[in-house]
Amino acid sequence: MNEIEPAVVLVRVFHAPCAEVYRAWTDPTMLQRWLVPGANIVEHAETDLQVGGCFLLRTRGPDGAQHRITGRYRALQAGRHILQTWIYDGPLDLLRGEETLLQIDLTPLGTGSTEMRLTHKRITRADVREAYTQDWPSCFDKLDAILQ
């Protein structure tokens, strides 16, 4: 494919080894602690960690609104790479109805730290890309706090 696909690409360094960052993305108990933006909370998380396996997050906003994110794992390389679909279902019309693709690439750094590159693809609308660009960093702040 020659054309460049619109995507949200964010890079962050965490002071933890790749295996711990990978676990934070794949362990339901850890996901509940960070994978939701701002003041929202994760009420329930499930992972079926195999290619074709399902992923589920049920979250709640401060206003009580319920949100649900589902997807399937397309590729997994322990400690290095995750590729999964990402489907939002909830009251935010802006985000609902599109199956996007989330790619996480982890690179070890010499200091025992990890560079994480998140590439959120197949987001057709610029306003949706902007919403994800604004929300992901608050999730990463939470992730950084639990990896410390």
Secondary structure by P-SEA (a helix, b strand, c coil): cccccbbbbbbbbbcccaaaaaaaaccaaaaaaccccccccccbbbbcccccbbbbbbbccccbbbbbbbbbbcccccccbbbbbbbbbcccccccccbbbbbbbbbbccccbbbbbbbbcccccaaaaaaaaacaaaaaaaaaaaac
